[in-house]
Amino acid sequence: MKSNQIRIAVLLGSISVIGIIAFQIYWVNKTFNLAEQQFNQTIEIALYNVAEKMADFNKHELPNENPVRQISSNYFIVDINDMIDASILDHYLKTEFEYRNIRIDYEYAIYDCETDKMVFGSYYNPSEEASTQNNRAFQKYDEFTYYFGIIFPSKTLYILKTMNIWIISTFVLITALVFFAYAIFVILRQKRLSEIQRDFINNMTHEFKTPVSTIAISAKVLSDPSIINDPERLHNYAEIIETQNKRLEQQIDKVLQVARIETNKFKLHKEAIEIDPLLMEISQAFARPLKEKNGNISLDLNLGSKTIFADRHHMMSVIYNLLDNAVKYSGNDAQIIIKTSLKAESVEISIQDNGIGIPKHLHKKIFDKFYRISSGDIHNVKGFGIGLNYVKNIINEHNWQIKLVSESGRGSTFIIIIPN
């Protein structure tokens, strides 16, 4: 699938998802409001009937106006217009709510005109679930003299329980959206892997093509019988073949090393290593290429005979990869500085260059396998994009740390931190 098709599919899918979510929220909210309105009406009717029964019991008439007032979402006031017997009120509330199948927790209080306070009645829990009376602050209502207030603390949960079908449908929708999001993630990840695979094949082909072509040309020259009469020329072409062969071996070894690390088919063979002499040895391999580009490699080694326990082969490969990148991305007039220092709890090896630098938002990505910073021409800087991933894996296997200090256009410094 082409990139544009994937983008269109993701865009249309995202718009559809947003639309579905918006409609679901709208209808759930509307259904909740309707259910709440129905609940309020049912409660008002029930409380009105309770008020009528209390008036009949007291042989007194109710006021002409509706005696039931809703003060807040879950708080109702009922005007009895006469003295209220708490036990009788409790009986009428229970029987009326049971008759109308209103199985919800409630708490009521009766207004006492002598103390001008709401006197708490009782807390009723028809579901017999774990609940506690919280002595809620019942709001007074100055327009009435003989009244009681009733609170439904679990009103919202009660209404939600009546919306089971909507809750189930919402759960199904969320599940479908999660699978959709996962499918999009897989598609984008597969697209990214395809691009990485294509770039890797292109890079590998380019990297192998040059030495193979060079070896083929050199072999053709050496097959000429007359070259025996020119020993110097024979020696030069033999060196070329040897150099290009080593280059091929290094490239193949990089790929194999990453494969071994991923399958855990390699083991570290740690030994005591003097760091400074090792760095001097590796730096000599880069001195000549740098000199040809008017560059220079400087050593600031301060560890003396200090040793660390590490796998010598992998340690050399790590330093080699870091120096190779420093040279590649510094271009002409490269200035490379290798520095070692002894800290209180660690040994630090830093490799600094004056190259193109790395933007801060890419600092973590550069250690990903096959990742290469885009430079327009994919072969502008040679490589497979596995060098720094290999470095990171070896650092982790040794339980070390690696830190990058870099900004775009200001060079890069890689710091290896080795605990003492």
Number of C-alpha atoms within 10 A of each C-alpha: 7 7 10 9 10 15 12 11 13 17 12 12 15 16 12 12 17 12 12 14 15 11 12 16 13 12 12 16 12 12 16 18 13 13 16 18 12 13 16 17 12 15 19 20 15 21 24 20 15 23 25 17 18 23 19 12 11 15 10 14 14 19 11 6 7 11 19 21 16 15 13 10 13 15 19 22 26 23 23 26 19 16 16 18 12 15 11 12 18 16 11 18 20 15 13 18 18 13 11 12 9 16 15 18 19 20 21 26 24 24 24 17 12 6 8 11 14 20 16 20 19 15 20 20 16 14 10 8 8 6 11 9 12 9 13 12 10 22 16 17 17 7 8 15 16 16 25 28 26 21 21 18 18 12 19 13 11 17 19 15 12 12 15 11 10 17 14 11 13 16 12 12 16 13 12 13 16 12 12 15 16 12 12 17 13 12 15 16 12 12 16 12 13 12 12 17 13 12 19 19 13 14 19 18 12 15 18 15 13 13 19 15 12 16 20 13 14 18 15 10 15 17 11 9 8 10 14 12 9 9 9 11 14 17 13 12 18 15 13 17 20 13 14 18 16 13 15 18 11 13 17 13 12 17 15 12 16 20 14 12 15 11 8 9 9 12 10 13 11 15 12 12 17 16 21 21 14 14 20 14 11 15 20 11 12 18 15 14 13 19 14 11 13 13 19 19 20 15 15 12 16 13 18 12 11 13 15 16 15 16 18 17 11 18 19 15 19 21 21 19 17 19 23 14 18 26 25 17 19 19 17 16 16 21 20 27 19 23 19 21 15 14 12 7 10 13 19 18 22 20 21 24 24 20 25 18 19 20 15 13 9 12 14 9 15 19 19 15 17 19 18 21 13 9 9 7 7 14 14 11 16 14 20 23 21 22 26 21 18 24 22 19 16 22 19 12 13 15 11 14 16 16 12 17 16 20 17 12 12 15 20 24 24 19 19 21 20 20 14 12
